[in-house]
Structure formats: structure tokens, C-alpha cells
Amino acid sequence: MTPEAKVKDKVKKALKGMGAYYAMPATGGYGTSGVPDFLVCYEGKFIGIECKANGNTPTALQMKNLRDIESCKGVAMVIDETNVHLTEQLIRLAI
């Protein structure tokens, strides 16, 4: 399992524990590139979560999508191995 997959698994566990709705879109040529790894709805708020690991940062297209979510009054965040343990807290603070 890759380091990023480990982060995604921890985010998924946190979202399930919160009772949040989430989807993990796969682009694979059929979807929209740059969409965050998790599209979440929690307590009526739309949240986009991009997962990274090993010091990697979102691409320019991923950042554009995160900014677009925020411009529509949604919440956008980047979760990596340094803050994944705070996923639930970060979501609750952001909404």
C-alpha cells in the first residue's frame, strides 16, 4: 500500500466514524481531472479533501478545484500524514 493510500484509508475511517457521506471519484479519462480525492457532505456542508503523502503538494489543477469549492462556500482541505489524525477535528472546525 502506498503512503497516499494509507492516508486515504485513515480519512475514509474518520469519515465513516463521523457518519459523513463521501464519494471517491475516479477520473480515469471519464471524469473531471483535478477533482479532490474525497467529495464529502457533512452536516449540510460540502467538503473536498485532497490527500497527499511524502511531502507532495496538490497540482495546479487540484488547487484550482479546491479554490473553486471554496468560492462556492464549500470547504476544501489537504490532508497528509502530518495531519490525518486530525481529520475529524479539521472538518468540525471548518464547518
Biopython code that builds the backbone (N, CA, C, O; Angstrom):
import numpy as np
from Bio.PDB.StructureBuilder import StructureBuilder

atoms = [
    (1, "MET", "N", (0.855, -1.186, 0.000)),
    (1, "MET", "CA", (0.000, 0.000, 0.000)),
    (1, "MET", "C", (0.896, 1.244, 0.000)),
    (1, "MET", "O", (1.845, 1.344, 0.779)),
    (2, "THR", "N", (0.576, 2.178, -0.883)),
    (2, "THR", "CA", (1.373, 3.396, -0.977)),
    (2, "THR", "C", (1.116, 4.297, 0.226)),
    (2, "THR", "O", (0.084, 4.163, 0.884)),
    (3, "PRO", "N", (2.043, 5.216, 0.526)),
    (3, "PRO", "CA", (1.808, 6.151, 1.631)),
    (3, "PRO", "C", (0.521, 6.969, 1.446)),
    (3, "PRO", "O", (-0.191, 7.231, 2.415)),
    (4, "GLU", "N", (0.224, 7.370, 0.204)),
    (4, "GLU", "CA", (-1.009, 8.135, -0.031)),
    (4, "GLU", "C", (-2.241, 7.263, 0.204)),
    (4, "GLU", "O", (-3.247, 7.743, 0.728)),
    (5, "ALA", "N", (-2.172, 6.006, -0.172)),
    (5, "ALA", "CA", (-3.297, 5.091, 0.070)),
    (5, "ALA", "C", (-3.539, 4.928, 1.569)),
    (5, "ALA", "O", (-4.683, 4.798, 2.005)),
    (6, "LYS", "N", (-2.474, 4.936, 2.350)),
    (6, "LYS", "CA", (-2.619, 4.845, 3.807)),
    (6, "LYS", "C", (-3.340, 6.076, 4.359)),
    (6, "LYS", "O", (-4.180, 5.965, 5.251)),
    (7, "VAL", "N", (-3.001, 7.249, 3.819)),
    (7, "VAL", "CA", (-3.681, 8.483, 4.231)),
    (7, "VAL", "C", (-5.157, 8.391, 3.851)),
    (7, "VAL", "O", (-6.023, 8.723, 4.661)),
    (8, "LYS", "N", (-5.452, 7.951, 2.647)),
    (8, "LYS", "CA", (-6.842, 7.825, 2.189)),
    (8, "LYS", "C", (-7.625, 6.863, 3.073)),
    (8, "LYS", "O", (-8.779, 7.130, 3.406)),
    (9, "ASP", "N", (-7.017, 5.757, 3.451)),
    (9, "ASP", "CA", (-7.703, 4.802, 4.332)),
    (9, "ASP", "C", (-8.044, 5.422, 5.679)),
    (9, "ASP", "O", (-9.120, 5.177, 6.225)),
    (10, "LYS", "N", (-7.128, 6.226, 6.216)),
    (10, "LYS", "CA", (-7.381, 6.880, 7.507)),
    (10, "LYS", "C", (-8.469, 7.945, 7.384)),
    (10, "LYS", "O", (-9.295, 8.099, 8.283)),
    (11, "VAL", "N", (-8.470, 8.679, 6.272)),
    (11, "VAL", "CA", (-9.528, 9.671, 6.042)),
    (11, "VAL", "C", (-10.872, 8.962, 5.919)),
    (11, "VAL", "O", (-11.864, 9.397, 6.504)),
    (12, "LYS", "N", (-10.902, 7.873, 5.159)),
    (12, "LYS", "CA", (-12.134, 7.099, 4.979)),
    (12, "LYS", "C", (-12.666, 6.617, 6.331)),
    (12, "LYS", "O", (-13.865, 6.700, 6.594)),
    (13, "LYS", "N", (-11.784, 6.121, 7.176)),
    (13, "LYS", "CA", (-12.187, 5.643, 8.506)),
    (13, "LYS", "C", (-12.773, 6.784, 9.343)),
    (13, "LYS", "O", (-13.783, 6.604, 10.022)),
    (14, "ALA", "N", (-12.138, 7.951, 9.291)),
    (14, "ALA", "CA", (-12.640, 9.102, 10.047)),
    (14, "ALA", "C", (-14.017, 9.522, 9.538)),
    (14, "ALA", "O", (-14.913, 9.800, 10.334)),
    (15, "LEU", "N", (-14.189, 9.571, 8.221)),
    (15, "LEU", "CA", (-15.475, 9.975, 7.644)),
    (15, "LEU", "C", (-16.576, 8.988, 8.021)),
    (15, "LEU", "O", (-17.683, 9.393, 8.376)),
    (16, "LYS", "N", (-16.271, 7.698, 7.943)),
    (16, "LYS", "CA", (-17.251, 6.681, 8.335)),
    (16, "LYS", "C", (-17.621, 6.844, 9.802)),
    (16, "LYS", "O", (-18.794, 6.754, 10.163)),
    (17, "GLY", "N", (-16.625, 7.082, 10.644)),
    (17, "GLY", "CA", (-16.866, 7.259, 12.071)),
    (17, "GLY", "C", (-17.733, 8.468, 12.384)),
    (17, "GLY", "O", (-18.458, 8.476, 13.378)),
    (18, "MET", "N", (-17.659, 9.486, 11.540)),
    (18, "MET", "CA", (-18.462, 10.697, 11.719)),
    (18, "MET", "C", (-19.865, 10.537, 11.152)),
    (18, "MET", "O", (-20.754, 11.336, 11.450)),
    (19, "GLY", "N", (-20.066, 9.514, 10.341)),
    (19, "GLY", "CA", (-21.350, 9.343, 9.669)),
    (19, "GLY", "C", (-21.507, 10.270, 8.480)),
    (19, "GLY", "O", (-22.629, 10.598, 8.093)),
    (20, "ALA", "N", (-20.396, 10.696, 7.894)),
    (20, "ALA", "CA", (-20.421, 11.606, 6.750)),
    (20, "ALA", "C", (-20.684, 10.827, 5.469)),
    (20, "ALA", "O", (-20.276, 9.673, 5.336)),
    (21, "TYR", "N", (-21.369, 11.468, 4.532)),
    (21, "TYR", "CA", (-21.491, 10.915, 3.189)),
    (21, "TYR", "C", (-20.207, 11.278, 2.452)),
    (21, "TYR", "O", (-19.719, 12.402, 2.570)),
    (22, "TYR", "N", (-19.660, 10.334, 1.693)),
    (22, "TYR", "CA", (-18.494, 10.660, 0.869)),
    (22, "TYR", "C", (-18.481, 9.796, -0.380)),
    (22, "TYR", "O", (-19.062, 8.712, -0.422)),
    (23, "ALA", "N", (-17.809, 10.302, -1.380)),
    (23, "ALA", "CA", (-17.556, 9.568, -2.614)),
    (23, "ALA", "C", (-16.111, 9.830, -3.002)),
    (23, "ALA", "O", (-15.555, 10.897, -2.742)),
    (24, "MET", "N", (-15.522, 8.823, -3.630)),
    (24, "MET", "CA", (-14.142, 8.941, -4.107)),
    (24, "MET", "C", (-14.166, 8.823, -5.632)),
    (24, "MET", "O", (-14.096, 7.719, -6.172)),
    (25, "PRO", "N", (-14.265, 9.965, -6.326)),
    (25, "PRO", "CA", (-14.362, 9.912, -7.785)),
    (25, "PRO", "C", (-13.053, 9.441, -8.423)),
    (25, "PRO", "O", (-11.963, 9.828, -8.001)),
    (26, "ALA", "N", (-13.184, 8.618, -9.423)),
    (26, "ALA", "CA", (-12.020, 8.167, -10.194)),
    (26, "ALA", "C", (-12.113, 8.802, -11.577)),
    (26, "ALA", "O", (-13.103, 8.611, -12.283)),
    (27, "THR", "N", (-11.101, 9.545, -11.961)),
    (27, "THR", "CA", (-11.165, 10.238, -13.239)),
    (27, "THR", "C", (-10.932, 9.269, -14.388)),
    (27, "THR", "O", (-11.805, 9.140, -15.246)),
    (28, "GLY", "N", (-9.816, 8.595, -14.446)),
    (28, "GLY", "CA", (-9.540, 7.583, -15.450)),
    (28, "GLY", "C", (-9.966, 7.919, -16.871)),
    (28, "GLY", "O", (-10.309, 7.016, -17.635)),
    (29, "GLY", "N", (-9.953, 9.172, -17.240)),
    (29, "GLY", "CA", (-10.319, 9.558, -18.593)),
    (29, "GLY", "C", (-11.804, 9.827, -18.781)),
    (29, "GLY", "O", (-12.206, 10.378, -19.806)),
    (30, "TYR", "N", (-12.626, 9.446, -17.808)),
    (30, "TYR", "CA", (-14.072, 9.634, -17.947)),
    (30, "TYR", "C", (-14.615, 10.732, -17.037)),
    (30, "TYR", "O", (-15.698, 11.260, -17.287)),
    (31, "GLY", "N", (-13.886, 11.076, -16.000)),
    (31, "GLY", "CA", (-14.353, 12.085, -15.062)),
    (31, "GLY", "C", (-13.655, 13.413, -15.309)),
    (31, "GLY", "O", (-13.092, 13.652, -16.377)),
    (32, "THR", "N", (-13.703, 14.259, -14.311)),
    (32, "THR", "CA", (-13.077, 15.572, -14.385)),
    (32, "THR", "C", (-11.736, 15.532, -13.673)),
    (32, "THR", "O", (-11.676, 15.204, -12.488)),
    (33, "SER", "N", (-10.682, 15.853, -14.363)),
    (33, "SER", "CA", (-9.347, 15.845, -13.764)),
    (33, "SER", "C", (-9.233, 16.908, -12.689)),
    (33, "SER", "O", (-9.831, 17.979, -12.792)),
    (34, "GLY", "N", (-8.466, 16.604, -11.666)),
    (34, "GLY", "CA", (-8.208, 17.568, -10.600)),
    (34, "GLY", "C", (-9.229, 17.564, -9.487)),
    (34, "GLY", "O", (-9.080, 18.306, -8.517)),
    (35, "VAL", "N", (-10.270, 16.742, -9.598)),
    (35, "VAL", "CA", (-11.286, 16.668, -8.542)),
    (35, "VAL", "C", (-10.632, 16.087, -7.293)),
    (35, "VAL", "O", (-9.825, 15.164, -7.399)),
    (36, "PRO", "N", (-10.966, 16.613, -6.101)),
    (36, "PRO", "CA", (-10.366, 16.088, -4.875)),
    (36, "PRO", "C", (-10.627, 14.583, -4.700)),
    (36, "PRO", "O", (-11.569, 14.034, -5.272)),
    (37, "ASP", "N", (-9.789, 13.944, -3.913)),
    (37, "ASP", "CA", (-9.899, 12.509, -3.664)),
    (37, "ASP", "C", (-11.207, 12.130, -2.984)),
    (37, "ASP", "O", (-11.758, 11.062, -3.249)),
    (38, "PHE", "N", (-11.706, 12.997, -2.112)),
    (38, "PHE", "CA", (-12.967, 12.755, -1.410)),
    (38, "PHE", "C", (-13.910, 13.929, -1.631)),
    (38, "PHE", "O", (-13.531, 15.085, -1.445)),
    (39, "LEU", "N", (-15.135, 13.624, -2.028)),
    (39, "LEU", "CA", (-16.212, 14.612, -2.057)),
    (39, "LEU", "C", (-17.133, 14.228, -0.908)),
    (39, "LEU", "O", (-17.659, 13.117, -0.863)),
    (40, "VAL", "N", (-17.318, 15.152, 0.008)),
    (40, "VAL", "CA", (-17.966, 14.844, 1.280)),
    (40, "VAL", "C", (-19.137, 15.788, 1.524)),
    (40, "VAL", "O", (-19.085, 16.965, 1.169)),
    (41, "CYS", "N", (-20.185, 15.260, 2.128)),
    (41, "CYS", "CA", (-21.258, 16.090, 2.655)),
    (41, "CYS", "C", (-21.399, 15.734, 4.126)),
    (41, "CYS", "O", (-21.627, 14.577, 4.481)),
    (42, "TYR", "N", (-21.262, 16.745, 4.976)),
    (42, "TYR", "CA", (-21.362, 16.528, 6.415)),
    (42, "TYR", "C", (-22.100, 17.710, 7.039)),
    (42, "TYR", "O", (-21.699, 18.863, 6.886)),
    (43, "GLU", "N", (-23.159, 17.405, 7.729)),
    (43, "GLU", "CA", (-23.995, 18.425, 8.373)),
    (43, "GLU", "C", (-24.362, 19.537, 7.399)),
    (43, "GLU", "O", (-24.336, 20.718, 7.745)),
    (44, "GLY", "N", (-24.706, 19.140, 6.174)),
    (44, "GLY", "CA", (-25.168, 20.088, 5.173)),
    (44, "GLY", "C", (-24.073, 20.882, 4.489)),
    (44, "GLY", "O", (-24.370, 21.779, 3.701)),
    (45, "LYS", "N", (-22.833, 20.581, 4.765)),
    (45, "LYS", "CA", (-21.713, 21.314, 4.176)),
    (45, "LYS", "C", (-20.974, 20.438, 3.175)),
    (45, "LYS", "O", (-20.734, 19.259, 3.433)),
    (46, "PHE", "N", (-20.612, 21.015, 2.029)),
    (46, "PHE", "CA", (-19.837, 20.322, 1.004)),
    (46, "PHE", "C", (-18.362, 20.487, 1.306)),
    (46, "PHE", "O", (-17.892, 21.597, 1.559)),
    (47, "ILE", "N", (-17.630, 19.381, 1.279)),
    (47, "ILE", "CA", (-16.204, 19.384, 1.620)),
    (47, "ILE", "C", (-15.442, 18.602, 0.557)),
    (47, "ILE", "O", (-15.835, 17.494, 0.192)),
    (48, "GLY", "N", (-14.366, 19.172, 0.070)),
    (48, "GLY", "CA", (-13.458, 18.481, -0.836)),
    (48, "GLY", "C", (-12.155, 18.222, -0.107)),
    (48, "GLY", "O", (-11.563, 19.143, 0.455)),
    (49, "ILE", "N", (-11.702, 16.973, -0.112)),
    (49, "ILE", "CA", (-10.461, 16.612, 0.574)),
    (49, "ILE", "C", (-9.490, 16.009, -0.432)),
    (49, "ILE", "O", (-9.788, 15.000, -1.073)),
    (50, "GLU", "N", (-8.341, 16.630, -0.562)),
    (50, "GLU", "CA", (-7.254, 16.114, -1.389)),
    (50, "GLU", "C", (-6.230, 15.468, -0.456)),
    (50, "GLU", "O", (-5.798, 16.093, 0.512)),
    (51, "CYS", "N", (-5.845, 14.242, -0.733)),
    (51, "CYS", "CA", (-4.888, 13.516, 0.097)),
    (51, "CYS", "C", (-3.515, 13.511, -0.570)),
    (51, "CYS", "O", (-3.395, 13.344, -1.784)),
    (52, "LYS", "N", (-2.506, 13.695, 0.236)),
    (52, "LYS", "CA", (-1.125, 13.674, -0.238)),
    (52, "LYS", "C", (-0.260, 12.948, 0.781)),
    (52, "LYS", "O", (-0.691, 12.705, 1.909)),
    (53, "ALA", "N", (0.959, 12.601, 0.385)),
    (53, "ALA", "CA", (1.907, 11.958, 1.291)),
    (53, "ALA", "C", (3.326, 12.282, 0.836)),
    (53, "ALA", "O", (3.551, 12.753, -0.278)),
    (54, "ASN", "N", (4.260, 12.018, 1.719)),
    (54, "ASN", "CA", (5.693, 12.188, 1.425)),
    (54, "ASN", "C", (6.059, 13.600, 0.993)),
    (54, "ASN", "O", (6.945, 13.783, 0.159)),
    (55, "GLY", "N", (5.389, 14.597, 1.550)),
    (55, "GLY", "CA", (5.711, 15.977, 1.227)),
    (55, "GLY", "C", (5.188, 16.459, -0.112)),
    (55, "GLY", "O", (5.466, 17.590, -0.512)),
    (56, "ASN", "N", (4.438, 15.624, -0.811)),
    (56, "ASN", "CA", (3.857, 16.048, -2.088)),
    (56, "ASN", "C", (2.785, 17.100, -1.849)),
    (56, "ASN", "O", (2.152, 17.129, -0.794)),
    (57, "THR", "N", (2.592, 17.950, -2.822)),
    (57, "THR", "CA", (1.588, 19.001, -2.733)),
    (57, "THR", "C", (0.619, 18.868, -3.903)),
    (57, "THR", "O", (0.942, 18.239, -4.910)),
    (58, "PRO", "N", (-0.564, 19.458, -3.772)),
    (58, "PRO", "CA", (-1.538, 19.380, -4.863)),
    (58, "PRO", "C", (-1.004, 20.031, -6.139)),
    (58, "PRO", "O", (-0.241, 20.996, -6.089)),
    (59, "THR", "N", (-1.416, 19.487, -7.268)),
    (59, "THR", "CA", (-1.053, 20.077, -8.556)),
    (59, "THR", "C", (-1.812, 21.393, -8.731)),
    (59, "THR", "O", (-2.723, 21.706, -7.964)),
    (60, "ALA", "N", (-1.427, 22.141, -9.734)),
    (60, "ALA", "CA", (-2.111, 23.404, -10.014)),
    (60, "ALA", "C", (-3.598, 23.159, -10.290)),
    (60, "ALA", "O", (-4.444, 23.927, -9.833)),
    (61, "LEU", "N", (-3.919, 22.100, -11.029)),
    (61, "LEU", "CA", (-5.318, 21.802, -11.325)),
    (61, "LEU", "C", (-6.077, 21.378, -10.067)),
    (61, "LEU", "O", (-7.235, 21.756, -9.887)),
    (62, "GLN", "N", (-5.442, 20.603, -9.206)),
    (62, "GLN", "CA", (-6.082, 20.228, -7.949)),
    (62, "GLN", "C", (-6.327, 21.463, -7.080)),
    (62, "GLN", "O", (-7.382, 21.575, -6.456)),
    (63, "MET", "N", (-5.373, 22.382, -7.033)),
    (63, "MET", "CA", (-5.553, 23.617, -6.259)),
    (63, "MET", "C", (-6.681, 24.461, -6.838)),
    (63, "MET", "O", (-7.453, 25.060, -6.090)),
    (64, "LYS", "N", (-6.784, 24.513, -8.166)),
    (64, "LYS", "CA", (-7.881, 25.254, -8.788)),
    (64, "LYS", "C", (-9.214, 24.676, -8.343)),
    (64, "LYS", "O", (-10.129, 25.427, -8.004)),
    (65, "ASN", "N", (-9.337, 23.364, -8.337)),
    (65, "ASN", "CA", (-10.584, 22.732, -7.900)),
    (65, "ASN", "C", (-10.871, 23.030, -6.433)),
    (65, "ASN", "O", (-12.019, 23.295, -6.075)),
    (66, "LEU", "N", (-9.867, 22.993, -5.589)),
    (66, "LEU", "CA", (-10.068, 23.312, -4.167)),
    (66, "LEU", "C", (-10.512, 24.767, -4.002)),
    (66, "LEU", "O", (-11.397, 25.059, -3.197)),
    (67, "ARG", "N", (-9.901, 25.677, -4.761)),
    (67, "ARG", "CA", (-10.311, 27.095, -4.707)),
    (67, "ARG", "C", (-11.735, 27.267, -5.221)),
    (67, "ARG", "O", (-12.497, 28.061, -4.671)),
    (68, "ASP", "N", (-12.103, 26.535, -6.267)),
    (68, "ASP", "CA", (-13.470, 26.613, -6.806)),
    (68, "ASP", "C", (-14.487, 26.166, -5.761)),
    (68, "ASP", "O", (-15.554, 26.767, -5.638)),
    (69, "ILE", "N", (-14.170, 25.127, -5.017)),
    (69, "ILE", "CA", (-15.058, 24.667, -3.942)),
    (69, "ILE", "C", (-15.223, 25.766, -2.905)),
    (69, "ILE", "O", (-16.340, 26.059, -2.478)),
    (70, "GLU", "N", (-14.118, 26.374, -2.501)),
    (70, "GLU", "CA", (-14.193, 27.446, -1.506)),
    (70, "GLU", "C", (-14.956, 28.652, -2.024)),
    (70, "GLU", "O", (-15.665, 29.307, -1.261)),
    (71, "SER", "N", (-14.822, 28.959, -3.315)),
    (71, "SER", "CA", (-15.524, 30.124, -3.860)),
    (71, "SER", "C", (-17.037, 29.910, -3.884)),
    (71, "SER", "O", (-17.802, 30.869, -3.982)),
    (72, "CYS", "N", (-17.459, 28.666, -3.796)),
    (72, "CYS", "CA", (-18.891, 28.338, -3.731)),
    (72, "CYS", "C", (-19.349, 28.105, -2.297)),
    (72, "CYS", "O", (-20.407, 27.521, -2.064)),
    (73, "LYS", "N", (-18.548, 28.565, -1.336)),
    (73, "LYS", "CA", (-18.850, 28.464, 0.093)),
    (73, "LYS", "C", (-18.712, 27.043, 0.649)),
    (73, "LYS", "O", (-19.226, 26.741, 1.726)),
    (74, "GLY", "N", (-18.012, 26.170, -0.094)),
    (74, "GLY", "CA", (-17.701, 24.843, 0.417)),
    (74, "GLY", "C", (-16.397, 24.894, 1.196)),
    (74, "GLY", "O", (-15.762, 25.942, 1.308)),
    (75, "VAL", "N", (-16.014, 23.759, 1.724)),
    (75, "VAL", "CA", (-14.773, 23.637, 2.481)),
    (75, "VAL", "C", (-13.817, 22.772, 1.671)),
    (75, "VAL", "O", (-14.204, 21.721, 1.161)),
    (76, "ALA", "N", (-12.578, 23.213, 1.554)),
    (76, "ALA", "CA", (-11.557, 22.461, 0.838)),
    (76, "ALA", "C", (-10.348, 22.292, 1.744)),
    (76, "ALA", "O", (-9.922, 23.234, 2.411)),
    (77, "MET", "N", (-9.800, 21.083, 1.761)),
    (77, "MET", "CA", (-8.630, 20.862, 2.602)),
    (77, "MET", "C", (-7.708, 19.825, 1.985)),
    (77, "MET", "O", (-8.111, 18.980, 1.185)),
    (78, "VAL", "N", (-6.442, 19.929, 2.398)),
    (78, "VAL", "CA", (-5.436, 18.952, 2.006)),
    (78, "VAL", "C", (-5.054, 18.196, 3.266)),
    (78, "VAL", "O", (-4.693, 18.795, 4.279)),
    (79, "ILE", "N", (-5.137, 16.876, 3.194)),
    (79, "ILE", "CA", (-4.797, 16.018, 4.323)),
    (79, "ILE", "C", (-3.599, 15.167, 3.920)),
    (79, "ILE", "O", (-3.574, 14.584, 2.836)),
    (80, "ASP", "N", (-2.608, 15.103, 4.803)),
    (80, "ASP", "CA", (-1.452, 14.241, 4.564)),
    (80, "ASP", "C", (-1.110, 13.503, 5.854)),
    (80, "ASP", "O", (-1.859, 13.572, 6.829)),
    (81, "GLU", "N", (0.010, 12.804, 5.860)),
    (81, "GLU", "CA", (0.335, 12.007, 7.043)),
    (81, "GLU", "C", (0.623, 12.853, 8.278)),
    (81, "GLU", "O", (0.622, 12.333, 9.394)),
    (82, "THR", "N", (0.872, 14.157, 8.094)),
    (82, "THR", "CA", (1.149, 15.008, 9.259)),
    (82, "THR", "C", (-0.118, 15.483, 9.964)),
    (82, "THR", "O", (-0.069, 15.851, 11.138)),
    (83, "ASN", "N", (-1.252, 15.480, 9.262)),
    (83, "ASN", "CA", (-2.484, 15.980, 9.895)),
    (83, "ASN", "C", (-3.661, 15.016, 9.779)),
    (83, "ASN", "O", (-4.775, 15.354, 10.181)),
    (84, "VAL", "N", (-3.433, 13.824, 9.236)),
    (84, "VAL", "CA", (-4.535, 12.887, 9.023)),
    (84, "VAL", "C", (-5.213, 12.511, 10.337)),
    (84, "VAL", "O", (-6.415, 12.248, 10.362)),
    (85, "HIS", "N", (-4.455, 12.486, 11.421)),
    (85, "HIS", "CA", (-5.045, 12.150, 12.725)),
    (85, "HIS", "C", (-6.006, 13.234, 13.209)),
    (85, "HIS", "O", (-6.757, 13.021, 14.161)),
    (86, "LEU", "N", (-5.984, 14.381, 12.565)),
    (86, "LEU", "CA", (-6.859, 15.498, 12.930)),
    (86, "LEU", "C", (-8.035, 15.665, 11.968)),
    (86, "LEU", "O", (-8.745, 16.669, 12.032)),
    (87, "THR", "N", (-8.249, 14.698, 11.084)),
    (87, "THR", "CA", (-9.276, 14.846, 10.044)),
    (87, "THR", "C", (-10.617, 15.264, 10.609)),
    (87, "THR", "O", (-11.201, 16.246, 10.151)),
    (88, "GLU", "N", (-11.114, 14.538, 11.594)),
    (88, "GLU", "CA", (-12.434, 14.844, 12.170)),
    (88, "GLU", "C", (-12.438, 16.242, 12.770)),
    (88, "GLU", "O", (-13.380, 17.005, 12.556)),
    (89, "GLN", "N", (-11.403, 16.584, 13.515)),
    (89, "GLN", "CA", (-11.330, 17.917, 14.138)),
    (89, "GLN", "C", (-11.284, 19.010, 13.083)),
    (89, "GLN", "O", (-11.960, 20.029, 13.226)),
    (90, "LEU", "N", (-10.497, 18.819, 12.023)),
    (90, "LEU", "CA", (-10.391, 19.822, 10.966)),
    (90, "LEU", "C", (-11.732, 20.052, 10.284)),
    (90, "LEU", "O", (-12.096, 21.190, 9.987)),
    (91, "ILE", "N", (-12.461, 18.976, 10.039)),
    (91, "ILE", "CA", (-13.783, 19.115, 9.415)),
    (91, "ILE", "C", (-14.728, 19.855, 10.337)),
    (91, "ILE", "O", (-15.411, 20.786, 9.909)),
    (92, "ARG", "N", (-14.778, 19.458, 11.590)),
    (92, "ARG", "CA", (-15.697, 20.110, 12.536)),
    (92, "ARG", "C", (-15.372, 21.595, 12.715)),
    (92, "ARG", "O", (-16.279, 22.416, 12.850)),
    (93, "LEU", "N", (-14.106, 21.934, 12.717)),
    (93, "LEU", "CA", (-13.708, 23.343, 12.836)),
    (93, "LEU", "C", (-14.071, 24.131, 11.588)),
    (93, "LEU", "O", (-14.435, 25.304, 11.677)),
    (94, "ALA", "N", (-13.975, 23.495, 10.427)),
    (94, "ALA", "CA", (-14.190, 24.193, 9.163)),
    (94, "ALA", "C", (-15.653, 24.455, 8.867)),
    (94, "ALA", "O", (-15.981, 25.390, 8.136)),
    (95, "ILE", "N", (-16.539, 23.637, 9.428)),
    (95, "ILE", "CA", (-17.961, 23.837, 9.130)),
    (95, "ILE", "C", (-18.537, 24.713, 10.188)),
    (95, "ILE", "O", (-19.728, 25.023, 10.151)),
]
sb = StructureBuilder()
sb.init_structure("model")
sb.init_model(0)
sb.init_chain("A")
sb.init_seg("    ")
for serial, (resi, resn, name, xyz) in enumerate(atoms, 1):
    if name == "N":
        sb.init_residue(resn, " ", resi, " ")
    sb.init_atom(name, np.array(xyz, "f"), 0.0, 1.0, " ", f" {name:<3s}", serial, name[0])
structure = sb.get_structure()
